[in-house]
Amino acid sequence: MEQYDPRVDAYIERSADFAKPILKHIRQLVHQTAPQITETIKWGFPFFDCKGSVCQMAAFKEHIGFGFWKEKLLVDPHKVLKPEDGTAGSFGPITSLSDLPADEIIADFIWQSIRLNENNKVVAKKAPAPKTELVAPDYFIEALNTNAAAKNTYDNFSYSNKKEYLQWLDEA
């Protein structure tokens, strides 16, 4: 796999003017820190991989998101990670280069992430919320009972589809 992906070049060029120097800086820093890292596009955004995902960046209308795939496992002595934010990467919304931590700190996170990938460390997933009993309104049950095809369709829905459908009915 190539170290540089032309799709990342295109992504940067399509980004807002304020974002281009930030994205270029992040890209250069990642490759300078770990030349073995390769680029790709996942879910429409640039990712940097080495034995698994290391970090990713995304340009939005008014900010950049830059984050580490295994952020929860990183040692952060400088307290720069903002995992509670979650919507804008590991460091919160980035609107200028000064919003990024020092290059040395980012480089340390890159190396930590590569070591985590090499050691097959995974982020523990949250246990799924227990499924609660779904209660359909009486008028809905009565309507289903008058239409066998509709009842059959509803009965074959997954739990999550039934839940969403009942929420939609409730909001209507």
TORTI-418453 format. One record per residue (C-alpha): residue in one letter; z, y negated, x. Coordinates in nm, 2 decimals. Example, Ala and Ser with C-alpha at 12.3 -4.5 7.8 and 13.67 -1.06 7.14 Angstrom:
# residues 2
+--------+--------+--------+--------+
| residu |     pz |     py |     px |
+--------+--------+--------+--------+
|      a |   0.78 |   0.45 |   1.23 |
|      s |   0.71 |   0.11 |   1.37 |
+--------+--------+--------+--------+
# end
This chain:
# residues 172
+--------+--------+--------+--------+
| residu |     pz |     py |     px |
+--------+--------+--------+--------+
|      m |   0.00 |   0.00 |   0.00 |
|      e |  -0.08 |  -0.35 |   0.13 |
|      q |   0.20 |  -0.58 |   0.23 |
|      y |   0.04 |  -0.87 |   0.04 |
|      d |  -0.10 |  -0.84 |  -0.31 |
|      p |  -0.37 |  -1.09 |  -0.41 |
|      r |  -0.23 |  -1.09 |  -0.76 |
|      v |   0.08 |  -1.26 |  -0.62 |
|      d |  -0.15 |  -1.53 |  -0.47 |
|      a |  -0.31 |  -1.58 |  -0.82 |
|      y |   0.03 |  -1.59 |  -0.98 |
|      i |   0.15 |  -1.86 |  -0.75 |
|      e |  -0.17 |  -2.06 |  -0.80 |
|      r |  -0.13 |  -2.04 |  -1.18 |
|      s |   0.23 |  -2.17 |  -1.16 |
|      a |   0.35 |  -2.52 |  -1.23 |
|      d |   0.31 |  -2.77 |  -0.93 |
|      f |   0.69 |  -2.79 |  -0.88 |
|      a |   0.71 |  -2.41 |  -0.85 |
|      k |   0.44 |  -2.35 |  -0.59 |
|      p |   0.64 |  -2.45 |  -0.28 |
|      i |   0.94 |  -2.26 |  -0.40 |
|      l |   0.75 |  -1.94 |  -0.47 |
|      k |   0.56 |  -1.97 |  -0.14 |
|      h |   0.89 |  -2.02 |   0.05 |
|      i |   1.05 |  -1.72 |  -0.11 |
|      r |   0.75 |  -1.51 |  -0.04 |
|      q |   0.74 |  -1.61 |   0.32 |
|      l |   1.11 |  -1.56 |   0.37 |
|      v |   1.10 |  -1.21 |   0.22 |
|      h |   0.81 |  -1.10 |   0.45 |
|      q |   0.96 |  -1.27 |   0.75 |
|      t |   1.30 |  -1.10 |   0.69 |
|      a |   1.15 |  -0.75 |   0.63 |
|      p |   0.79 |  -0.71 |   0.72 |
|      q |   0.78 |  -0.36 |   0.57 |
|      i |   0.82 |  -0.50 |   0.22 |
|      t |   0.52 |  -0.47 |  -0.01 |
|      e |   0.43 |  -0.69 |  -0.30 |
|      t |   0.33 |  -0.59 |  -0.65 |
|      i |   0.32 |  -0.72 |  -1.00 |
|      k |   0.56 |  -0.56 |  -1.25 |
|      w |   0.61 |  -0.68 |  -1.61 |
|      g |   0.38 |  -0.97 |  -1.52 |
|      f |   0.60 |  -1.10 |  -1.23 |
|      p |   0.59 |  -1.07 |  -0.85 |
|      f |   0.82 |  -0.80 |  -0.71 |
|      f |   0.90 |  -0.71 |  -0.35 |
|      d |   0.95 |  -0.34 |  -0.29 |
|      c |   1.08 |  -0.13 |   0.00 |
|      k |   1.18 |   0.22 |  -0.10 |
|      g |   1.24 |   0.07 |  -0.45 |
|      s |   1.26 |  -0.27 |  -0.60 |
|      v |   1.43 |  -0.53 |  -0.37 |
|      c |   1.38 |  -0.86 |  -0.54 |
|      q |   1.16 |  -1.05 |  -0.78 |
|      m |   1.06 |  -1.40 |  -0.87 |
|      a |   0.93 |  -1.57 |  -1.18 |
|      a |   0.79 |  -1.91 |  -1.26 |
|      f |   0.87 |  -2.07 |  -1.59 |
|      k |   0.78 |  -2.41 |  -1.73 |
|      e |   1.08 |  -2.59 |  -1.59 |
|      h |   1.24 |  -2.35 |  -1.34 |
|      i |   1.21 |  -2.05 |  -1.11 |
|      g |   1.40 |  -1.73 |  -1.14 |
|      f |   1.46 |  -1.53 |  -0.82 |
|      g |   1.68 |  -1.23 |  -0.83 |
|      f |   1.78 |  -0.90 |  -0.67 |
|      w |   1.72 |  -0.58 |  -0.85 |
|      k |   2.06 |  -0.43 |  -0.75 |
|      e |   2.25 |  -0.76 |  -0.76 |
|      k |   2.56 |  -0.60 |  -0.89 |
|      l |   2.60 |  -0.39 |  -0.58 |
|      l |   2.55 |  -0.68 |  -0.33 |
|      v |   2.83 |  -0.81 |  -0.12 |
|      d |   2.85 |  -1.18 |  -0.17 |
|      p |   3.10 |  -1.35 |   0.07 |
|      h |   2.95 |  -1.69 |   0.00 |
|      k |   2.99 |  -1.66 |  -0.38 |
|      v |   2.63 |  -1.77 |  -0.45 |
|      l |   2.53 |  -1.50 |  -0.69 |
|      k |   2.55 |  -1.59 |  -1.06 |
|      p |   2.53 |  -1.26 |  -1.24 |
|      e |   2.68 |  -1.40 |  -1.55 |
|      d |   2.37 |  -1.62 |  -1.59 |
|      g |   2.13 |  -1.33 |  -1.61 |
|      t |   1.84 |  -1.53 |  -1.76 |
|      a |   1.73 |  -1.70 |  -1.44 |
|      g |   1.77 |  -1.44 |  -1.17 |
|      s |   2.05 |  -1.41 |  -0.92 |
|      f |   2.10 |  -1.78 |  -0.85 |
|      g |   2.06 |  -1.95 |  -1.18 |
|      p |   1.76 |  -2.18 |  -1.26 |
|      i |   1.59 |  -2.31 |  -0.95 |
|      t |   1.40 |  -2.63 |  -0.98 |
|      s |   1.37 |  -2.72 |  -0.61 |
|      l |   1.42 |  -2.56 |  -0.27 |
|      s |   1.77 |  -2.71 |  -0.24 |
|      d |   1.88 |  -2.49 |  -0.54 |
|      l |   1.83 |  -2.18 |  -0.32 |
|      p |   2.11 |  -2.06 |  -0.09 |
|      a |   2.05 |  -2.08 |   0.29 |
|      d |   1.77 |  -1.85 |   0.42 |
|      e |   2.02 |  -1.65 |   0.62 |
|      i |   2.21 |  -1.56 |   0.30 |
|      i |   1.90 |  -1.46 |   0.12 |
|      a |   1.79 |  -1.25 |   0.42 |
|      d |   2.13 |  -1.07 |   0.42 |
|      f |   2.08 |  -0.99 |   0.05 |
|      i |   1.73 |  -0.86 |   0.13 |
|      w |   1.87 |  -0.62 |   0.40 |
|      q |   2.15 |  -0.51 |   0.18 |
|      s |   1.91 |  -0.43 |  -0.10 |
|      i |   1.68 |  -0.23 |   0.13 |
|      r |   1.99 |  -0.03 |   0.26 |
|      l |   2.09 |   0.03 |  -0.10 |
|      n |   1.74 |   0.17 |  -0.18 |
|      e |   1.75 |   0.38 |   0.14 |
|      n |   2.08 |   0.53 |   0.03 |
|      n |   1.96 |   0.58 |  -0.33 |
|      k |   2.24 |   0.37 |  -0.47 |
|      v |   2.19 |   0.29 |  -0.83 |
|      v |   2.34 |   0.03 |  -1.06 |
|      a |   2.56 |   0.20 |  -1.32 |
|      k |   2.43 |   0.15 |  -1.67 |
|      k |   2.65 |   0.05 |  -1.95 |
|      a |   2.72 |   0.32 |  -2.20 |
|      p |   2.53 |   0.26 |  -2.52 |
|      a |   2.72 |   0.12 |  -2.81 |
|      p |   2.82 |   0.38 |  -3.06 |
|      k |   2.60 |   0.41 |  -3.36 |
|      t |   2.77 |   0.28 |  -3.67 |
|      e |   2.69 |   0.42 |  -4.01 |
|      l |   2.41 |   0.22 |  -4.17 |
|      v |   2.48 |   0.10 |  -4.52 |
|      a |   2.17 |   0.02 |  -4.72 |
|      p |   2.21 |  -0.21 |  -5.03 |
|      d |   2.21 |  -0.04 |  -5.37 |
|      y |   1.89 |  -0.22 |  -5.48 |
|      f |   1.71 |  -0.09 |  -5.17 |
|      i |   1.83 |   0.27 |  -5.23 |
|      e |   1.72 |   0.25 |  -5.60 |
|      a |   1.38 |   0.12 |  -5.49 |
|      l |   1.33 |   0.40 |  -5.24 |
|      n |   1.42 |   0.66 |  -5.50 |
|      t |   1.14 |   0.54 |  -5.72 |
|      n |   0.88 |   0.57 |  -5.44 |
|      a |   0.86 |   0.91 |  -5.26 |
|      a |   0.62 |   0.79 |  -4.99 |
|      a |   0.84 |   0.49 |  -4.91 |
|      k |   1.15 |   0.70 |  -4.90 |
|      n |   0.99 |   0.96 |  -4.67 |
|      t |   0.87 |   0.68 |  -4.44 |
|      y |   1.22 |   0.52 |  -4.43 |
|      d |   1.39 |   0.86 |  -4.38 |
|      n |   1.17 |   0.93 |  -4.08 |
|      f |   1.26 |   0.60 |  -3.91 |
|      s |   1.47 |   0.61 |  -3.60 |
|      y |   1.82 |   0.48 |  -3.62 |
|      s |   1.72 |   0.15 |  -3.45 |
|      n |   1.42 |   0.11 |  -3.68 |
|      k |   1.64 |   0.16 |  -3.99 |
|      k |   1.90 |  -0.09 |  -3.85 |
|      e |   1.63 |  -0.35 |  -3.78 |
|      y |   1.48 |  -0.30 |  -4.13 |
|      l |   1.81 |  -0.34 |  -4.30 |
|      q |   1.88 |  -0.65 |  -4.10 |
|      w |   1.55 |  -0.79 |  -4.20 |
|      l |   1.62 |  -0.72 |  -4.56 |
|      d |   1.96 |  -0.88 |  -4.53 |
|      e |   1.82 |  -1.20 |  -4.38 |
|      a |   1.54 |  -1.22 |  -4.64 |
+--------+--------+--------+--------+
# end
